[in-house]
Amino acid sequence: MASWDVIVVGAGPAGSMAASAVRPGQRVLLVDKRRVVGHPVQCAGGLSAQALSWHGLKPDPSWVLVPIEGIRNWSPDGTSSTLRMKGYEVDRARFDQALAARAQEHGAELRLERRLRALSRHDGLWRADFGAEQHEAPIILGADGPESTVARLAGLPRNTRLFLGYQYVLPVREGMLEPWFELFWSSALQGGYTWIFPRGETANVGVGGGGFLKPYLDAFCRAHGLDPEKRCEINAGKIPVGGPVSPLVRNGIALVGDAGGLCNPCTGGGIHAALHSGVLAGRAAGQAVTAEDPAQLAAYEARVRREPYAAPVLAKAAEIFSTLRDEEWSFLNGLSRHRLTREVPLSEAFWGLLRHPRFWHRARDFYRLRSAAIIYEQYGW
Ligand SMILES: Cc1cc2nc3c(=O)[nH]c(=O)nc-3n(C[C@H](O)[C@H](O)[C@H](O)COP(=O)(O)OP(=O)(O)OC[C@H]3O[C@@H](n4cnc5c(N)ncnc54)[C@H](O)[C@@H]3O)c2cc1C
């Protein structure tokens, strides 16, 4: 049995950032069930520039595939609106590996092929059972993704509203795609969307939402001149869209990143929130270890709930998304006309709505969507 100050379960962006943020000299174990960090990929690799700059991370050629100008939102009626928000299409596996290496440089011990199976309490410590190995620590950070085993074993709440994301990596002709994240909204996906993210010679083409996703994605590919049979990779995963779970912390255990429902439920983008909540959890864990008081981990929950990605209006907006009809998507996209939401004067939105009496009963919902869009346009993808 080995003893640690902090055990971090999951070496995704949340776990690696948490392990890097614990204080120097503290003994941190970073564990993942995977054989290779980041594999298999379950992500489209879209990252905003803010997600890096907030954390002092520099875009690195080893994992940046394409610099991106922003997001182009396509309405069901075929019109589009662009939002200039610089970002990067990244190789998710290499990105995760770089973060895990950084955690090791900060002193964390990384162990792979360790699947958490049980948690128990002994003399004020948590004992984590990985089958062949057992480890003890006063603090455990659950950074183990949307269907968190840590949450289940610790009796903490789990994400209940989950979308499925399903994606192909497809070859594309040179010059076929521009450096934009293309999002295609449709009421058929119950709040979800289809995407095309350029990767150079290939693209990530995927769909997230409710309903039967594979036939939808195949038809989407064909409609965009892409042959789904030529896919060189398929990846899929769950996306929490219900907002942060509550509580996030109990008895020296904290949930971080997707495990705590900390992502943007409107877009499903969760890397930024994973990085940031990871840092906050790691710092709070470091402080609690120094004070020899695991109860101080509660500071993480108080802090993370003030962050933009935890704002309740985002989860509310995601619910509203799932009820929008095609013509409402088109109306909202039409209002934006290539501006960030905060640049669209409220008076203009009001007059736009006034011209469409059939949408009047939606005014409150549209206002909430506006608030949510302003939040995530500020903090990035
Ligand atoms: C199809 C798809 C496309 C997406 N595209 C984007 C995108 O373009 N941009 C974006 O920002 N977000 C995207 N997301 C969301 C993004 O991938 C997640 O929000 C992000 O990975 C969350 O990071 P995390 O560290 O919290 O969890 P994860 O990255 O899921 O890492 C969790 C880690 O925990 C490990 N683990 C799980 N259970 C155990 C266990 N019992 N024992 C040990 N280890 C365990 C896993 O192996 C994994 O390595 C997408 C998601 C999907 C499914």
The ligand as an SDF file (V2000), in Angstrom:
LIG
                    3D

 53 58  0  0  0  0  0  0  0  0999 V2000
  -17.2580   13.5160  -29.7280 C   0  0  0  0  0  0  0  0  0  0  0  0
  -16.8100   14.6080  -28.7870 C   0  0  0  0  0  0  0  0  0  0  0  0
  -16.3040   15.7820  -29.2930 C   0  0  0  0  0  0  0  0  0  0  0  0
  -15.8780   16.7990  -28.4290 C   0  0  0  0  0  0  0  0  0  0  0  0
  -15.3210   17.9150  -28.9720 N   0  0  0  0  0  0  0  0  0  0  0  0
  -14.8720   18.8990  -28.1540 C   0  0  0  0  0  0  0  0  0  0  0  0
  -14.2240   20.0410  -28.6870 C   0  0  0  0  0  0  0  0  0  0  0  0
  -14.0440   20.1730  -29.8930 O   0  0  0  0  0  0  0  0  0  0  0  0
  -13.7950   21.0000  -27.8300 N   0  0  0  0  0  0  0  0  0  0  0  0
  -13.9560   20.8940  -26.4720 C   0  0  0  0  0  0  0  0  0  0  0  0
  -13.5560   21.8090  -25.7290 O   0  0  0  0  0  0  0  0  0  0  0  0
  -14.5560   19.8040  -25.9500 N   0  0  0  0  0  0  0  0  0  0  0  0
  -14.9830   18.8040  -26.7430 C   0  0  0  0  0  0  0  0  0  0  0  0
  -15.5560   17.6740  -26.2050 N   0  0  0  0  0  0  0  0  0  0  0  0
  -15.6230   17.5720  -24.7440 C   0  0  0  0  0  0  0  0  0  0  0  0
  -14.2300   17.2730  -24.1730 C   0  0  0  0  0  0  0  0  0  0  0  0
  -13.7000   16.1470  -24.8100 O   0  0  0  0  0  0  0  0  0  0  0  0
  -14.3220   17.0510  -22.6690 C   0  0  0  0  0  0  0  0  0  0  0  0
  -15.0380   18.1160  -22.0920 O   0  0  0  0  0  0  0  0  0  0  0  0
  -12.9440   16.9660  -22.0120 C   0  0  0  0  0  0  0  0  0  0  0  0
  -12.2450   15.8530  -22.4800 O   0  0  0  0  0  0  0  0  0  0  0  0
  -13.0860   16.8690  -20.5070 C   0  0  0  0  0  0  0  0  0  0  0  0
  -11.8300   16.6430  -19.9270 O   0  0  0  0  0  0  0  0  0  0  0  0
  -11.7130   15.8240  -18.5650 P   0  0  0  0  0  0  0  0  0  0  0  0
  -10.2690   15.8170  -18.2180 O   0  0  0  0  0  0  0  0  0  0  0  0
  -12.6980   16.3370  -17.6010 O   0  0  0  0  0  0  0  0  0  0  0  0
  -12.1990   14.3460  -18.9180 O   0  0  0  0  0  0  0  0  0  0  0  0
  -11.6100   13.3000  -19.9740 P   0  0  0  0  0  0  0  0  0  0  0  0
  -10.8590   13.9840  -21.0530 O   0  0  0  0  0  0  0  0  0  0  0  0
  -12.7740   12.4510  -20.3530 O   0  0  0  0  0  0  0  0  0  0  0  0
  -10.5680   12.4330  -19.1310 O   0  0  0  0  0  0  0  0  0  0  0  0
  -11.0320   11.5080  -18.1770 C   0  0  0  0  0  0  0  0  0  0  0  0
   -9.9280   10.4820  -17.9870 C   0  0  0  0  0  0  0  0  0  0  0  0
  -10.3070    9.6260  -16.9010 O   0  0  0  0  0  0  0  0  0  0  0  0
   -9.9490    8.2890  -17.2090 C   0  0  0  0  0  0  0  0  0  0  0  0
  -10.8110    7.3920  -16.4240 N   0  0  0  0  0  0  0  0  0  0  0  0
  -12.1650    7.2480  -16.5100 C   0  0  0  0  0  0  0  0  0  0  0  0
  -12.5990    6.3390  -15.6060 N   0  0  0  0  0  0  0  0  0  0  0  0
  -11.5120    5.9030  -14.9310 C   0  0  0  0  0  0  0  0  0  0  0  0
  -11.3090    4.9530  -13.8890 C   0  0  0  0  0  0  0  0  0  0  0  0
  -12.3250    4.2570  -13.3320 N   0  0  0  0  0  0  0  0  0  0  0  0
  -10.0450    4.7330  -13.4350 N   0  0  0  0  0  0  0  0  0  0  0  0
   -8.9900    5.4190  -13.9820 C   0  0  0  0  0  0  0  0  0  0  0  0
   -9.1210    6.3240  -14.9900 N   0  0  0  0  0  0  0  0  0  0  0  0
  -10.3680    6.5660  -15.4490 C   0  0  0  0  0  0  0  0  0  0  0  0
  -10.2090    8.2030  -18.7180 C   0  0  0  0  0  0  0  0  0  0  0  0
   -9.4670    7.1410  -19.2890 O   0  0  0  0  0  0  0  0  0  0  0  0
   -9.7500    9.5730  -19.2040 C   0  0  0  0  0  0  0  0  0  0  0  0
   -8.3880    9.5780  -19.6030 O   0  0  0  0  0  0  0  0  0  0  0  0
  -16.0010   16.6420  -27.0300 C   0  0  0  0  0  0  0  0  0  0  0  0
  -16.5330   15.4560  -26.5120 C   0  0  0  0  0  0  0  0  0  0  0  0
  -16.9280   14.4480  -27.3770 C   0  0  0  0  0  0  0  0  0  0  0  0
  -17.4780   13.1770  -26.8090 C   0  0  0  0  0  0  0  0  0  0  0  0
  1  2  1  0
  2  3  1  0
  2 52  2  0
  3  4  2  0
  4  5  1  0
  4 50  1  0
  5  6  2  0
  6  7  1  0
  6 13  1  0
  7  8  2  0
  7  9  1  0
  9 10  1  0
 10 11  2  0
 10 12  1  0
 12 13  2  0
 13 14  1  0
 14 15  1  0
 14 50  1  0
 15 16  1  0
 16 17  1  0
 16 18  1  0
 18 19  1  0
 18 20  1  0
 20 21  1  0
 20 22  1  0
 22 23  1  0
 23 24  1  0
 24 25  2  0
 24 26  1  0
 24 27  1  0
 27 28  1  0
 28 29  2  0
 28 30  1  0
 28 31  1  0
 31 32  1  0
 32 33  1  0
 33 34  1  0
 33 48  1  0
 34 35  1  0
 35 36  1  0
 35 46  1  0
 36 37  1  0
 36 45  1  0
 37 38  2  0
 38 39  1  0
 39 40  1  0
 39 45  2  0
 40 41  1  0
 40 42  2  0
 42 43  1  0
 43 44  2  0
 44 45  1  0
 46 47  1  0
 46 48  1  0
 48 49  1  0
 50 51  2  0
 51 52  1  0
 52 53  1  0
M  END
$$$$
